[in-house]
Amino acid sequence: MLKIKIITALVLLIMLPIAQAKDVSAQQAGYNNALQKMEKAEEEYKADAQAVAETEKIIEKKKKQLADEQKKAEQSRKIYIESREKSDQAQAALDKAWKE
């Protein structure tokens, strides 16, 4: 009986490094998988961040364009109002001339 216990203990001691090697191999595979996922996520993050930066540049450019167009529209509105007032004055002068 003692021999069987000693043999069993020896077999377990011999098998222990094999079991640990399988565990390390599984951990290595898990690490490699996690590393690949991280690298893919990093690439996606960098691409998305670049897209955001490009969109922000476009927005800033469009904001400037909008401000310029608003300024131009305001100037055009002022010219239109002045022209309409002068037209109304000319019409009033013409109407007065016809009445006299």
N, CA, C and O of each residue as an XYZ file, in Angstrom:
400
protein
N       0.817     -1.183      0.000
C       0.000      0.000      0.000
C       0.870      1.260      0.000
O       0.551      2.242     -0.670
N       1.934      1.222      0.732
C       2.835      2.350      0.778
C       3.484      2.563     -0.579
O       3.693      3.696     -1.013
N       3.803      1.445     -1.249
C       4.386      1.529     -2.589
C       3.425      2.225     -3.546
O       3.843      3.055     -4.353
N       2.177      1.899     -3.462
C       1.164      2.484     -4.354
C       1.065      3.988     -4.083
O       0.961      4.780     -5.020
N       1.096      4.380     -2.826
C       1.018      5.803     -2.482
C       2.254      6.536     -2.990
O       2.157      7.657     -3.490
N       3.427      5.893     -2.860
C       4.659      6.517     -3.326
C       4.652      6.630     -4.842
O       5.033      7.663     -5.391
N       4.224      5.578     -5.515
C       4.153      5.590     -6.982
C       3.138      6.635     -7.435
O       3.400      7.375     -8.384
N       2.004      6.704     -6.783
C       0.973      7.696     -7.134
C       1.523      9.116     -6.933
O       1.306      9.997     -7.764
N       2.224      9.318     -5.838
C       2.803     10.634     -5.577
C       3.843     10.994     -6.626
O       3.900     12.136     -7.082
N       4.676     10.008     -7.017
C       5.679     10.242     -8.049
C       5.023     10.559     -9.395
O       5.454     11.467    -10.106
N       3.993      9.814     -9.731
C       3.278     10.067    -10.992
C       2.679     11.485    -10.977
O       2.757     12.207    -11.971
N       2.099     11.862     -9.872
C       1.521     13.215     -9.771
C       2.599     14.287     -9.882
O       2.394     15.323    -10.515
N       3.743     14.031     -9.264
C       4.842     14.993     -9.362
C       5.371     15.093    -10.788
O       5.760     16.171    -11.237
N       5.384     13.973    -11.493
C       5.833     13.974    -12.888
C       4.815     14.689    -13.779
O       5.197     15.392    -14.714
N       3.544     14.515    -13.500
C       2.480     15.102    -14.322
C       2.277     16.592    -14.050
O       1.745     17.312    -14.895
N       2.699     17.052    -12.876
C       2.493     18.453    -12.509
C       3.106     19.427    -13.509
O       2.414     20.359    -13.917
N       4.377     19.270    -13.935
C       4.924     20.201    -14.926
C       4.172     20.156    -16.260
O       4.049     21.181    -16.932
N       3.675     18.993    -16.644
C       2.909     18.887    -17.893
C       1.620     19.698    -17.773
O       1.251     20.419    -18.700
N       0.939     19.581    -16.637
C      -0.297     20.336    -16.419
C      -0.007     21.832    -16.390
O      -0.775     22.630    -16.927
N       1.111     22.210    -15.755
C       1.476     23.624    -15.701
C       1.831     24.144    -17.089
O       1.513     25.285    -17.424
N       2.483     23.318    -17.894
C       2.842     23.726    -19.246
C       1.585     23.983    -20.066
O       1.532     24.942    -20.837
N       0.565     23.128    -19.906
C      -0.696     23.341    -20.624
C      -1.349     24.640    -20.160
O      -1.911     25.380    -20.967
N      -1.274     24.914    -18.859
C      -1.858     26.126    -18.306
C      -1.143     27.360    -18.863
O      -1.793     28.342    -19.222
N       0.186     27.314    -18.936
C       0.960     28.432    -19.483
C       0.633     28.616    -20.959
O       0.523     29.744    -21.439
N       0.480     27.524    -21.668
C       0.139     27.601    -23.086
C      -1.228     28.257    -23.278
O      -1.406     29.084    -24.172
N      -2.181     27.885    -22.441
C      -3.514     28.491    -22.523
C      -3.441     29.971    -22.179
O      -4.106     30.794    -22.810
N      -2.635     30.308    -21.181
C      -2.490     31.713    -20.811
C      -1.818     32.498    -21.932
O      -2.189     33.640    -22.202
N      -0.830     31.886    -22.585
C      -0.150     32.547    -23.703
C      -1.129     32.801    -24.843
O      -1.137     33.874    -25.446
N      -1.960     31.790    -25.128
C      -2.962     31.958    -26.188
C      -3.953     33.057    -25.819
O      -4.337     33.860    -26.669
N      -4.364     33.093    -24.561
C      -5.282     34.138    -24.107
C      -4.657     35.516    -24.217
O      -5.306     36.476    -24.631
N      -3.388     35.603    -23.841
C      -2.674     36.882    -23.947
C      -2.573     37.317    -25.402
O      -2.835     38.477    -25.719
N      -2.196     36.394    -26.295
C      -2.069     36.731    -27.720
C      -3.402     37.205    -28.287
O      -3.446     38.151    -29.073
N      -4.485     36.549    -27.887
C      -5.816     36.945    -28.357
C      -6.155     38.356    -27.863
O      -6.639     39.194    -28.624
N      -5.893     38.599    -26.588
C      -6.170     39.924    -26.028
C      -5.308     40.993    -26.696
O      -5.776     42.104    -26.945
N      -4.062     40.663    -26.983
C      -3.159     41.603    -27.643
C      -3.652     41.945    -29.051
O      -3.611     43.104    -29.463
N      -4.114     40.937    -29.779
C      -4.643     41.186    -31.125
C      -5.877     42.066    -31.073
O      -6.030     42.974    -31.890
N      -6.762     41.805    -30.115
C      -7.968     42.631    -29.974
C      -7.597     44.073    -29.626
O      -8.202     45.018    -30.133
N      -6.591     44.231    -28.750
C      -6.156     45.579    -28.373
C      -5.577     46.315    -29.578
O      -5.867     47.493    -29.783
N      -4.769     45.631    -30.369
C      -4.166     46.262    -31.548
C      -5.239     46.660    -32.554
O      -5.162     47.733    -33.153
N      -6.235     45.807    -32.741
C      -7.335     46.130    -33.661
C      -8.120     47.332    -33.135
O      -8.484     48.230    -33.894
N      -8.376     47.334    -31.823
C      -9.109     48.454    -31.221
C      -8.304     49.749    -31.334
O      -8.873     50.818    -31.561
N      -6.981     49.654    -31.176
C      -6.131     50.841    -31.297
C      -6.170     51.387    -32.724
O      -6.258     52.600    -32.918
N      -6.106     50.512    -33.716
C      -6.184     50.953    -35.109
C      -7.516     51.635    -35.391
O      -7.569     52.669    -36.056
N      -8.590     51.043    -34.877
C      -9.925     51.620    -35.083
C     -10.031     52.974    -34.383
O     -10.594     53.922    -34.931
N      -9.487     53.057    -33.175
C      -9.509     54.326    -32.435
C      -8.752     55.410    -33.193
O      -9.234     56.536    -33.316
N      -7.569     55.074    -33.701
C      -6.776     56.055    -34.424
C      -7.500     56.515    -35.687
O      -7.488     57.702    -36.016
N      -8.131     55.576    -36.395
C      -8.880     55.938    -37.603
C     -10.061     56.839    -37.251
O     -10.315     57.829    -37.937
N     -10.779     56.499    -36.186
C     -11.921     57.316    -35.774
C     -11.471     58.699    -35.301
O     -12.121     59.700    -35.599
N     -10.369     58.752    -34.571
C      -9.855     60.039    -34.101
C      -9.433     60.908    -35.286
O      -9.643     62.121    -35.277
N      -8.846     60.291    -36.291
C      -8.447     61.032    -37.498
C      -9.683     61.567    -38.221
O      -9.695     62.703    -38.696
N     -10.724     60.730    -38.297
C     -11.968     61.168    -38.946
C     -12.577     62.345    -38.187
O     -13.080     63.288    -38.798
N     -12.533     62.290    -36.871
C     -13.063     63.392    -36.052
C     -12.266     64.669    -36.321
O     -12.842     65.743    -36.493
N     -10.940     64.545    -36.357
C     -10.094     65.719    -36.597
C     -10.390     66.331    -37.965
O     -10.466     67.553    -38.098
N     -10.554     65.493    -38.965
C     -10.852     65.990    -40.312
C     -12.219     66.658    -40.349
O     -12.384     67.702    -40.980
N     -13.195     66.065    -39.680
C     -14.536     66.653    -39.641
C     -14.515     67.986    -38.905
O     -15.189     68.932    -39.314
N     -13.748     68.069    -37.824
C     -13.635     69.339    -37.097
C     -13.036     70.425    -37.984
O     -13.461     71.579    -37.929
N     -12.049     70.058    -38.801
C     -11.458     71.040    -39.728
C     -12.502     71.517    -40.730
O     -12.592     72.708    -41.026
N     -13.286     70.585    -41.246
C     -14.336     70.942    -42.210
C     -15.358     71.861    -41.547
O     -15.795     72.845    -42.142
N     -15.736     71.534    -40.311
C     -16.721     72.358    -39.597
C     -16.187     73.766    -39.391
O     -16.915     74.736    -39.599
N     -14.931     73.896    -38.985
C     -14.344     75.228    -38.788
C     -14.327     76.008    -40.102
O     -14.626     77.202    -40.132
N     -13.978     75.325    -41.176
C     -13.960     75.976    -42.484
C     -15.374     76.421    -42.877
O     -15.564     77.518    -43.402
N     -16.358     75.558    -42.618
C     -17.743     75.898    -42.961
C     -18.271     77.022    -42.066
O     -19.056     77.853    -42.523
N     -17.847     77.058    -40.787
C     -18.262     78.151    -39.906
C     -17.747     79.484    -40.436
O     -18.463     80.485    -40.426
N     -16.507     79.489    -40.897
C     -15.932     80.719    -41.464
C     -16.689     81.103    -42.730
O     -17.003     82.273    -42.948
N     -16.980     80.098    -43.565
C     -17.724     80.353    -44.796
C     -19.101     80.903    -44.463
O     -19.568     81.838    -45.113
N     -19.765     80.328    -43.445
C     -21.087     80.796    -43.036
C     -21.019     82.239    -42.557
O     -21.867     83.053    -42.920
N     -20.021     82.561    -41.748
C     -19.882     83.938    -41.246
C     -19.664     84.907    -42.408
O     -20.239     85.995    -42.423
N     -18.844     84.521    -43.371
C     -18.604     85.375    -44.538
C     -19.881     85.573    -45.346
O     -20.183     86.682    -45.787
N     -20.628     84.487    -45.535
C     -21.875     84.585    -46.306
C     -22.931     85.391    -45.570
O     -23.705     86.114    -46.198
N     -22.973     85.278    -44.241
C     -23.915     86.075    -43.461
C     -23.573     87.560    -43.569
O     -24.462     88.402    -43.700
N     -22.292     87.871    -43.514
C     -21.850     89.260    -43.650
C     -22.221     89.799    -45.027
O     -22.713     90.921    -45.152
N     -21.984     88.997    -46.051
C     -22.316     89.409    -47.419
C     -23.828     89.594    -47.578
O     -24.279     90.546    -48.215
N     -24.604     88.680    -46.995
C     -26.065     88.781    -47.076
C     -26.556     90.033    -46.361
O     -27.485     90.690    -46.830
N     -25.941     90.370    -45.229
C     -26.335     91.577    -44.502
C     -26.015     92.831    -45.322
O     -26.806     93.773    -45.353
N     -24.873     92.840    -45.974
C     -24.518     93.972    -46.828
C     -25.496     94.079    -48.004
O     -25.927     95.174    -48.365
N     -25.837     92.940    -48.592
C     -26.789     92.933    -49.707
C     -28.158     93.428    -49.253
O     -28.835     94.153    -49.982
N     -28.565     93.032    -48.043
C     -29.855     93.474    -47.505
C     -29.861     94.992    -47.336
O     -30.842     95.655    -47.672
N     -28.763     95.539    -46.813
C     -28.681     96.991    -46.632
C     -28.757     97.706    -47.980
O     -29.467     98.702    -48.116
N     -28.043     97.210    -48.954
C     -28.073     97.815    -50.299
C     -29.486     97.725    -50.877
O     -29.971     98.680    -51.483
N     -30.146     96.581    -50.689
C     -31.514     96.404    -51.185
C     -32.455     97.411    -50.530
O     -33.256     98.052    -51.211
N     -32.356     97.551    -49.197
C     -33.240     98.490    -48.491
C     -33.000     99.917    -48.963
O     -33.950    100.660    -49.208
N     -31.726    100.305    -49.094
C     -31.416    101.644    -49.592
C     -31.952    101.839    -51.006
O     -32.508    102.892    -51.316
N     -31.791    100.839    -51.862
C     -32.273    100.933    -53.243
C     -33.790    101.034    -53.282
O     -34.351    101.794    -54.071
N     -34.451    100.262    -52.422
C     -35.909    100.310    -52.383
C     -36.385    101.676    -51.910
O     -37.359    102.212    -52.438
N     -35.708    102.238    -50.922
C     -36.082    103.568    -50.437
C     -35.902    104.617    -51.533
O     -36.755    105.487    -51.708
N     -34.797    104.536    -52.270
C     -34.564    105.475    -53.366
C     -35.592    105.282    -54.470
O     -36.042    106.250    -55.084
N     -35.966    104.021    -54.723
C     -36.982    103.745    -55.744
C     -38.334    104.336    -55.323
O     -39.054    104.926    -56.128
N     -38.653    104.156    -54.029
C     -39.911    104.710    -53.524
C     -39.912    106.237    -53.616
O     -40.932    106.842    -53.944
N     -38.757    106.859    -53.323
C     -38.666    108.318    -53.422
C     -38.804    108.760    -54.872
O     -39.467    109.755    -55.163
N     -38.177    108.016    -55.783
C     -38.274    108.366    -57.205
C     -39.708    108.188    -57.687
O     -40.211    109.009    -58.454
N     -40.365    107.129    -57.244
C     -41.766    106.902    -57.626
C     -42.648    108.025    -57.102
O     -43.536    108.514    -57.800
N     -42.387    108.430    -55.848
C     -43.179    109.521    -55.264
C     -42.952    110.816    -56.042
O     -43.898    111.568    -56.276
N     -41.710    111.084    -56.445
C     -41.414    112.293    -57.219
C     -42.097    112.218    -58.575
O     -42.632    113.217    -59.056
N     -42.083    111.048    -59.193
C     -42.750    110.884    -60.494
C     -44.251    111.076    -60.354
O     -44.863    111.770    -61.166
N     -44.852    110.471    -59.337
C     -46.282    110.637    -59.116
C     -46.629    112.104    -58.892
O     -47.650    112.583    -59.384
N     -45.791    112.814    -58.157
C     -46.019    114.232    -57.898
C     -45.926    115.036    -59.190
O     -46.716    115.952    -59.423
N     -44.939    114.678    -60.036
C     -44.775    115.378    -61.310
C     -45.973    115.170    -62.212
O     -46.373    116.096    -62.916
N     -46.552    113.994    -62.213
C     -47.712    113.715    -63.052
C     -48.938    114.464    -62.568
O     -49.807    114.835    -63.357
N     -48.998    114.678    -61.291
C     -50.162    115.374    -60.731
C     -50.086    116.865    -60.998
O     -51.126    117.523    -61.027
N     -48.925    117.417    -61.190
C     -48.792    118.859    -61.346
C     -48.998    119.293    -62.740
O     -48.918    120.486    -63.033
